[in-house]
Amino acid sequence: MSRSTMLGTNGPGPFPIFVTCHHATSSVQTATGNPRGGKAIRFSSGVELSSAPMAAAAAAITFSHGGRTPPQARRLKRAAAPRSDLSCRRGRGLPAVPRRNVLSTMLSTSTVLLLGPKQTTLAETTGGVFREYIDTFDGYTFFYPKNWIQVRGAGADIFFRDPFVLDENISVEISSPSSSKYATVEDLGPPEKAAEKVLKQYLTEFMSTRLGIRRESNVLSASSRVADDGRLYYEVEVNIKSYASNNELAVMPQDRVQKLEWDRRYLSVLGVENKRLYELRLQTPEQVFMQEEEELRRVMDSFRVIKTA
């Protein structure tokens, strides 16, 4: 079924323009004429449009030879389109689920993350105190407190820290696969010898160019254990204190008194797999360690190295 519409003209064209409108599709039948010169559009139903909206209505029709719809007609079409009811689209009467609830549900279950070529898994542990981090690409796994956050670009293979105690963090360091051919952690020597290497590495990393800096360090413990996976691990604990002066350039010695800047406990777990040396590093202020020792030692005990493909 179609309706015929005559566009009146006052331009130079001798013939009127006839527009045929269909319900399903719209097409235009034209004779020579000037559609912009028309003064009125009269439909067979008796509706008459003035010359101003007539131009927009005529422009809104897509011509049969493939012309584009003008911008003005597109704006009119969007304005005339009925607004959809969002409540109907969300689930036919079902209440909308808040975004915060969805996120909390996702975090409380196991989540698989694809980070480039690496595949890692964050899994909730029993009791809800820890999450387990599993790196199947590089080959290691450990527990970490569930409220800690991951920090990217820290230089380690993975890095988490306490969002409130910024000096408390955990990371994993891995030797280069091209320059290391470890068969076992015993390649480092006995635990005491490995502890000396660990302490030396820490002091090298904390080397400062500031004037008036003094560091005190000592090895607290060095031991070995065989975990439930049958592999041998070394555990090393060291303490490092940093002293600094706020007025190192002062003339009088009594004005250059050094004060304790920070006092930290460093715990390392060393393991070997895939011909690479893995080190779990746990850093915490000494006072915090006294309060959270049980949880932090559980993190150390959870570290495992795994075979990669």
C-alpha positions in Angstrom: 0.0 0.0 0.0 1.4 3.4 -0.9 0.5 7.1 -0.7 1.1 9.6 -3.4 2.2 13.1 -2.5 2.5 16.1 -4.8 5.2 18.7 -4.1 4.1 22.1 -5.3 6.9 24.0 -7.1 7.5 27.6 -7.9 10.9 27.1 -9.5 11.7 27.0 -13.2 10.8 23.3 -13.6 7.5 22.9 -15.6 6.5 19.7 -13.8 5.5 18.9 -10.2 7.4 16.3 -8.2 5.5 13.2 -7.2 6.6 11.2 -4.1 5.4 7.7 -3.5 5.7 6.5 0.1 5.5 2.9 1.1 5.1 1.4 4.5 8.0 -1.0 4.4 10.4 1.0 2.1 10.4 4.6 0.7 11.2 5.5 -2.8 10.9 8.6 -4.9 9.5 9.2 -8.3 10.5 12.5 -9.7 9.8 14.5 -12.8 11.9 17.6 -13.6 11.4 20.2 -11.0 12.8 22.0 -8.0 11.9 20.4 -4.7 13.2 23.3 -2.6 10.8 25.7 -4.3 7.6 23.9 -3.2 5.3 25.7 -0.8 3.3 22.7 0.5 3.1 19.0 0.7 -0.4 17.6 0.7 -1.0 13.9 1.6 -4.0 12.0 0.5 -5.2 11.9 4.1 -5.5 15.6 4.0 -2.5 16.5 6.1 -0.6 19.5 4.8 2.9 20.6 5.8 4.2 24.1 5.4 7.2 24.9 3.2 9.8 24.9 6.1 9.2 21.3 7.3 8.5 20.3 3.7 12.1 20.7 2.8 13.2 18.6 5.8 10.6 15.9 5.0 11.6 15.8 1.4 15.3 15.6 2.4 14.6 12.8 4.8 13.6 10.4 2.0 16.3 8.2 0.7 16.4 8.5 -3.1 16.0 5.4 -5.1 19.3 6.0 -7.0 21.4 5.5 -3.8 21.9 9.1 -2.4 22.8 9.6 1.2 20.4 10.9 3.8 21.3 14.6 4.5 22.4 15.5 8.0 19.3 17.5 8.8 17.1 14.5 8.0 19.3 12.3 10.2 18.8 14.6 13.1 15.1 14.7 12.6 15.0 10.9 12.4 16.9 10.5 15.7 14.7 13.1 17.4 11.5 11.3 16.2 12.7 7.8 17.1 11.0 6.5 20.3 13.1 6.1 23.4 13.5 2.6 24.5 12.6 1.7 28.1 15.7 0.7 29.9 13.8 -1.1 32.6 12.3 -3.4 29.9 15.6 -4.1 28.3 17.3 -5.2 31.6 15.5 -8.4 32.1 11.7 -8.2 31.8 10.9 -7.1 35.3 14.0 -8.5 37.0 15.8 -6.0 39.3 19.1 -4.5 38.1 22.2 -5.9 39.8 24.5 -3.2 41.1 28.0 -3.0 39.5 29.7 -3.2 42.9 28.0 -6.6 43.7 29.1 -7.9 40.3 32.7 -6.9 41.0 32.8 -8.4 44.5 31.4 -11.7 43.1 34.1 -11.8 40.5 36.9 -11.1 43.0 35.6 -13.8 45.4 36.0 -16.5 42.8 38.9 -17.8 40.8 40.0 -15.4 38.1 42.1 -16.2 35.1 44.2 -13.4 33.7 45.8 -13.4 30.3 48.7 -11.0 30.4 50.3 -11.1 27.0 51.9 -14.5 26.6 51.6 -15.3 30.3 48.8 -17.2 31.9 48.3 -16.5 35.6 45.6 -17.5 38.0 44.3 -15.7 41.1 42.5 -18.2 43.4 40.7 -17.6 46.7 42.1 -19.8 49.5 40.1 -21.4 52.3 39.3 -18.8 55.0 39.5 -15.8 52.7 42.7 -14.5 54.2 45.0 -15.2 51.2 44.8 -15.5 47.5 47.0 -17.9 45.5 49.0 -16.5 42.6 49.9 -19.1 40.0 52.2 -18.3 37.1 52.1 -21.3 34.7 54.3 -19.5 32.1 57.3 -18.8 34.3 56.7 -21.6 36.8 55.9 -20.6 40.4 53.1 -20.1 42.8 52.6 -18.5 46.3 50.0 -17.1 48.6 49.6 -13.4 49.4 47.3 -11.4 51.6 44.0 -10.8 49.7 43.9 -7.1 50.4 47.3 -6.4 48.8 47.3 -4.8 45.4 49.5 -5.6 42.4 51.9 -2.9 41.2 53.1 -3.0 37.6 56.4 -1.7 36.4 58.2 -2.4 39.6 61.0 -4.3 37.9 60.2 -7.7 39.4 58.4 -10.5 37.6 55.4 -9.9 39.9 55.0 -7.4 42.7 52.2 -7.0 45.4 52.1 -4.5 48.3 50.0 -3.5 51.2 47.9 -0.5 50.2 48.2 1.0 53.7 51.8 0.0 54.8 53.7 1.0 51.7 57.0 -0.5 53.0 55.4 -3.9 53.1 55.5 -5.8 49.8 56.2 -9.1 48.1 57.9 -9.9 44.8 59.4 -12.7 42.8 62.8 -12.5 41.0 63.8 -15.0 38.4 67.3 -15.5 36.8 67.6 -15.2 33.1 67.0 -18.5 31.2 69.8 -17.8 28.8 72.5 -17.1 31.4 71.7 -19.5 34.2 71.8 -23.3 34.2 70.9 -24.2 37.8 70.3 -27.9 38.6 69.4 -27.4 42.3 69.5 -24.7 44.9 72.5 -26.3 46.4 74.5 -24.8 43.5 74.5 -21.6 45.6 76.4 -23.5 48.3 75.1 -24.1 51.8 72.3 -21.9 53.2 74.8 -19.7 55.1 76.7 -19.0 51.9 73.5 -18.2 50.0 72.4 -15.9 52.8 75.6 -13.8 52.4 74.9 -13.5 48.7 71.3 -12.4 49.4 72.4 -9.8 51.9 75.0 -8.4 49.5 72.4 -8.1 46.8 70.0 -6.2 49.1 72.8 -3.7 50.1 73.7 -3.2 46.5 70.1 -2.4 45.6 69.8 0.0 48.5 73.0 1.9 47.8 72.4 5.6 48.1 74.2 8.7 46.8 72.9 10.9 49.6 75.4 12.3 52.1 75.4 11.0 55.6 73.7 7.6 54.9 74.8 4.7 57.0 73.4 1.1 56.8 73.6 -1.7 59.4 72.8 -5.2 58.4 73.0 -8.7 59.6 71.8 -12.2 58.7 69.2 -13.4 61.2 68.7 -17.0 59.9 69.6 -19.3 57.0 68.0 -22.7 56.7 66.9 -25.3 54.2 63.7 -27.4 53.9 62.1 -30.0 51.6 58.6 -29.0 50.7 55.6 -31.2 50.0 56.6 -31.1 46.3 59.8 -32.9 47.0 62.0 -29.9 46.1 64.7 -28.3 48.3 64.3 -24.6 49.3 66.5 -22.2 51.1 65.0 -19.6 53.5 67.0 -16.5 54.5 66.1 -13.7 56.9 68.1 -10.5 57.2 67.6 -7.2 59.0 68.8 -3.8 57.5 68.7 -0.5 59.3 69.2 2.8 57.6 70.5 5.9 59.4 70.6 9.4 58.0 71.3 13.0 59.0 69.1 15.9 58.1 72.0 18.4 58.3 75.1 16.6 57.0 76.7 19.8 55.8 76.6 21.4 59.2 79.9 22.7 60.6 79.6 21.4 64.1 79.6 17.6 64.7 76.8 17.8 67.1 74.6 19.1 64.3 75.3 16.1 62.1 73.8 13.5 64.3 72.4 10.5 62.4 69.0 9.1 63.3 67.2 5.9 62.4 65.5 6.3 59.0 63.9 2.8 58.7 64.3 -0.7 60.2 63.1 -3.6 57.9 63.0 -7.3 57.9 63.7 -9.1 54.6 62.7 -12.7 54.0 63.8 -14.7 51.0 62.9 -18.1 49.7 65.1 -19.6 47.1 64.2 -22.5 44.8 65.4 -23.9 41.5 63.4 -25.3 38.6 63.5 -25.1 34.8 67.3 -24.5 35.2 66.5 -21.1 36.7 66.8 -19.6 40.2 63.6 -18.3 41.8 63.5 -15.9 44.7 60.5 -14.9 46.7 61.2 -11.6 48.5 59.1 -10.4 51.4 59.8 -6.9 52.8 58.2 -5.5 55.9 59.0 -3.0 58.7 60.4 -4.7 61.8 57.5 -3.6 64.0 54.9 -4.8 61.5 56.7 -8.2 61.2 56.3 -8.7 65.0 52.6 -8.2 64.6 52.1 -10.2 61.4 54.8 -12.9 61.7 52.4 -15.9 61.5 50.8 -14.7 58.3 54.0 -13.7 56.7 55.7 -17.0 57.5 52.7 -18.8 55.9 53.4 -16.7 52.7 57.0 -17.9 52.8 56.0 -21.5 53.3 53.6 -21.4 50.3 56.2 -20.6 47.7 56.6 -23.4 45.1 58.4 -23.6 41.8 56.7 -25.7 39.1 57.7 -27.3 35.9 56.9 -25.3 32.7 56.1 -26.8 29.3 
